[in-house]
Amino acid sequence: MTASQVLKLMPHLIPKPLWGKSAANLLQRAAWARIRSDALEAARHACEVCSAFGGTMTWHELWDYDDKRGTATLIGLRIQCRDCDCAVHMGRARKRGFGDVALAQLVKVNGISVREAKLLYVSALDKWKQRNKREWRIVVANSLLERYLELATLEQLWLEFDLVRNLLAWRLALRIWFFRCNEGDARAQVEVSRV
């Protein structure tokens, strides 16, 4: 791989604080289906990375991470085949037993060696570990908002998602605390009854 070589396919590991915060998860089904259908039509039902045609195509959200400002910007949507999706989400693919598929696709699409593909993954993993350490603010690029007005609600939905997640975490923590407190009372009662 040369320094000037432009790679068509790269692993994009999503920082943990952003897991589950996708347009596909948060938009109403009808809005998501319309945008996905539009993206499929624009791609002519082919993978926009490797040009594979037929089979199941996934809708991939393209993100730009500003590590200094802590901003994740949704900048585009891309249709990709399952193999390219494995390569992009290589961490998830490895956990599910498809790491070899992901690696082979990186090699095939980029015309690189297996060693170079592994280095791409290691580099992405290092960056991912750093990005996991911070909180992220999410925005949608104006170019996407102009085309898909439904995406304007995402920033608010992401904030609400965080609020609900935090409330659920607190609720769970309170239940655990309450259980432990009551468990201590129950032990004390057992010990008193033994006397």
C-alpha positions as CSV (number, residue, x, y, z in Angstrom):
1,M,0.0,0.0,0.0
2,T,1.5,3.3,-1.0
3,A,0.9,6.6,0.8
4,S,-0.9,8.0,-2.2
5,Q,-3.2,5.0,-2.6
6,V,-6.9,5.9,-2.0
7,L,-8.7,3.0,-0.3
8,K,-12.3,2.4,-1.3
9,L,-13.1,0.3,1.8
10,M,-12.0,1.0,5.4
11,P,-13.1,-0.3,8.8
12,H,-15.2,2.3,10.6
13,L,-15.5,1.2,14.2
14,I,-18.3,3.1,15.9
15,P,-17.4,4.5,19.3
16,K,-19.3,2.8,22.2
17,P,-21.0,6.0,23.3
18,L,-22.7,6.1,19.8
19,W,-23.8,2.4,19.7
20,G,-27.5,2.2,18.8
21,K,-27.7,5.8,17.7
22,S,-28.4,5.3,14.1
23,A,-31.0,6.8,11.8
24,A,-32.2,3.3,11.1
25,N,-32.9,2.7,14.8
26,L,-34.4,6.1,15.7
27,L,-36.4,7.2,12.6
28,Q,-40.0,6.2,12.2
29,R,-40.2,3.1,10.0
30,A,-41.9,4.9,7.1
31,A,-39.3,7.7,7.0
32,W,-36.4,5.2,7.2
33,A,-38.0,3.0,4.5
34,R,-38.4,6.0,2.1
35,I,-34.8,7.2,2.6
36,R,-33.4,3.7,2.2
37,S,-35.5,3.1,-0.9
38,D,-34.2,6.4,-2.4
39,A,-30.7,5.4,-1.6
40,L,-31.2,2.0,-3.2
41,E,-32.6,3.6,-6.4
42,A,-29.7,6.1,-6.5
43,A,-27.2,3.1,-6.2
44,R,-29.2,1.1,-8.8
45,H,-29.5,-1.7,-6.3
46,A,-25.7,-2.3,-6.4
47,C,-23.0,-2.0,-3.8
48,E,-21.5,1.5,-3.9
49,V,-18.2,0.2,-2.8
50,C,-17.5,-3.0,-4.8
51,S,-20.3,-2.8,-7.4
52,A,-21.7,-6.2,-6.4
53,F,-25.3,-6.6,-7.7
54,G,-28.1,-8.7,-6.2
55,G,-28.4,-10.2,-2.8
56,T,-29.1,-8.2,0.4
57,M,-27.9,-4.7,0.4
58,T,-27.5,-2.7,3.7
59,W,-27.8,1.0,4.3
60,H,-24.7,2.3,5.9
61,E,-24.4,5.7,7.6
62,L,-21.2,7.6,6.9
63,W,-19.9,9.5,9.8
64,D,-17.2,12.1,10.2
65,Y,-15.6,12.3,13.7
66,D,-14.1,15.5,14.9
67,D,-12.0,14.2,17.7
68,K,-11.0,17.7,19.0
69,R,-14.6,19.0,19.3
70,G,-16.2,15.6,20.1
71,T,-18.7,15.9,17.2
72,A,-19.9,13.0,15.1
73,T,-21.5,14.3,11.9
74,L,-23.7,12.2,9.8
75,I,-22.4,13.1,6.3
76,G,-23.8,10.5,4.0
77,L,-25.7,7.3,3.3
78,R,-24.2,4.4,1.3
79,I,-25.6,1.2,0.0
80,Q,-23.2,-1.7,0.4
81,C,-23.3,-5.5,0.1
82,R,-23.0,-7.8,3.1
83,D,-19.3,-8.4,2.5
84,C,-18.4,-4.7,2.4
85,D,-20.6,-4.2,5.5
86,C,-18.6,-6.9,7.3
87,A,-15.4,-5.0,6.4
88,V,-16.8,-1.7,7.5
89,H,-18.1,-3.1,10.8
90,M,-15.1,-5.4,11.3
91,G,-15.2,-5.4,15.0
92,R,-18.8,-6.7,15.0
93,A,-18.0,-9.1,12.2
94,R,-15.1,-10.6,14.2
95,K,-17.4,-11.0,17.2
96,R,-19.9,-12.9,15.1
97,G,-17.4,-15.1,13.4
98,F,-17.1,-13.3,10.1
99,G,-13.7,-11.7,10.6
100,D,-12.2,-13.7,7.7
101,V,-14.9,-12.5,5.4
102,A,-14.3,-8.9,6.4
103,L,-10.5,-9.2,6.0
104,A,-10.9,-10.9,2.5
105,Q,-13.2,-8.1,1.4
106,L,-10.7,-5.4,2.5
107,V,-8.0,-7.2,0.5
108,K,-10.1,-7.7,-2.6
109,V,-11.7,-4.3,-2.9
110,N,-8.5,-2.3,-2.0
111,G,-6.0,-4.6,-3.8
112,I,-3.9,-4.8,-0.7
113,S,-2.2,-7.7,1.1
114,V,-3.7,-9.5,4.1
115,R,-1.0,-8.0,6.3
116,E,-2.0,-4.5,5.1
117,A,-5.6,-5.3,5.7
118,K,-4.8,-6.4,9.3
119,L,-2.9,-3.2,9.8
120,L,-5.9,-1.2,8.7
121,Y,-8.0,-3.0,11.3
122,V,-5.4,-2.5,14.1
123,S,-5.2,1.2,13.3
124,A,-9.0,1.6,13.3
125,L,-9.1,-0.3,16.6
126,D,-6.6,2.0,18.2
127,K,-8.6,5.0,17.1
128,W,-11.8,3.4,18.3
129,K,-10.3,2.9,21.8
130,Q,-9.5,6.6,22.0
131,R,-12.9,7.6,20.8
132,N,-14.6,5.4,23.4
133,K,-13.2,7.7,26.2
134,R,-15.3,10.7,25.4
135,E,-18.8,11.9,25.0
136,W,-20.0,12.8,21.5
137,R,-22.4,15.4,20.2
138,I,-24.2,14.3,17.1
139,V,-25.2,16.5,14.1
140,V,-26.5,15.9,10.6
141,A,-24.7,17.6,7.7
142,N,-26.7,20.3,5.9
143,S,-26.4,18.5,2.6
144,L,-28.4,15.5,4.0
145,L,-30.9,17.8,5.8
146,E,-31.7,19.5,2.4
147,R,-32.4,16.1,0.8
148,Y,-34.1,14.3,3.7
149,L,-35.9,16.7,6.0
150,E,-36.8,13.7,8.3
151,L,-33.2,13.6,9.4
152,A,-33.7,17.0,11.2
153,T,-35.4,15.2,14.1
154,L,-32.4,12.9,14.7
155,E,-30.4,15.3,16.8
156,Q,-33.3,15.6,19.2
157,L,-34.0,11.9,19.1
158,W,-30.4,11.2,19.9
159,L,-30.6,13.5,23.0
160,E,-33.8,11.7,24.1
161,F,-32.1,8.3,23.5
162,D,-29.3,9.4,25.9
163,L,-31.8,10.6,28.5
164,V,-33.8,7.3,28.4
165,R,-30.6,5.3,28.5
166,N,-29.3,7.2,31.5
167,L,-32.7,6.9,33.3
168,L,-32.7,3.2,32.7
169,A,-29.2,2.9,34.1
170,W,-30.2,4.9,37.2
171,R,-33.3,2.7,37.6
172,L,-31.2,-0.4,37.4
173,A,-28.6,0.9,39.9
174,L,-31.4,1.8,42.3
175,R,-32.9,-1.7,42.0
176,I,-29.5,-3.3,42.7
177,W,-29.0,-1.0,45.7
178,F,-32.5,-1.7,47.0
179,F,-32.0,-5.5,46.5
180,R,-28.6,-5.4,48.3
181,C,-30.1,-3.4,51.2
182,N,-33.0,-5.8,51.6
183,E,-30.7,-8.8,51.2
184,G,-28.7,-7.4,54.2
185,D,-32.0,-7.1,56.2
186,A,-32.9,-10.7,55.3
187,R,-29.5,-12.0,56.4
188,A,-29.8,-10.1,59.7
189,Q,-33.3,-11.6,60.2
190,V,-32.0,-15.2,59.5
191,E,-29.1,-14.7,62.0
192,V,-31.5,-13.3,64.7
193,S,-33.8,-16.3,64.2
194,R,-30.9,-18.7,64.7
195,V,-30.2,-17.3,68.2
